[in-house]
Amino acid sequence: MKKLIISAITVTLLIFGFAGASSAASTTYKVQKGDTLYKIATKHKVTVNQIKSWNGLKSNLIKPNQVLKVTKPAAKNATKNAVKKTPAKKAPAKKKASYKTMTVKATAYTADCKGCSGITATGINLKKNRNAKVISVDPKQIPLGSKVYVEGYGMAIAGDTGGAIKKNRIDLHMPTKKKALNWGVRTVKIKVYQ
């Protein structure tokens, strides 16, 4: 008899225990006086629109003692909680510098001379910009406006032309006549960037 009573008590506790657990994870909520859809949605970690959709509500009007569904259906819950994986955006690929290498004869000039206007073929005023890195080129070989790296001179702009500047010959602008004479005539490698 003791075993029967203990078994009955155990079964009763289990039934009430599961009933309590079931009500704790309830999918419905009984509206209390002063409740709003916003308060209920916040409490159950859902949106107002979800509650309205699950309960077929056309407006935000609710009444005390009204019973509302407040838990998402399982399929939607799984979708909501799943981490949405979107492909990572790739950073734009850096353009590889495109250039051609040439070996040229390089002389030097200055805008500080008699009869020199100091204005290049592309309009650069070398008298106002004495330290400008500008080279004279044959536009058939090196397009005007190109960036050109000159060994021993640095990065320059192909911004001028000259009567004696043909084929693989360039003329480098120097700020003073002394620097132009010090450069002299050299054979150098250049990189013409496109």
Salt bridges, closest charged atoms under 4 A:
none
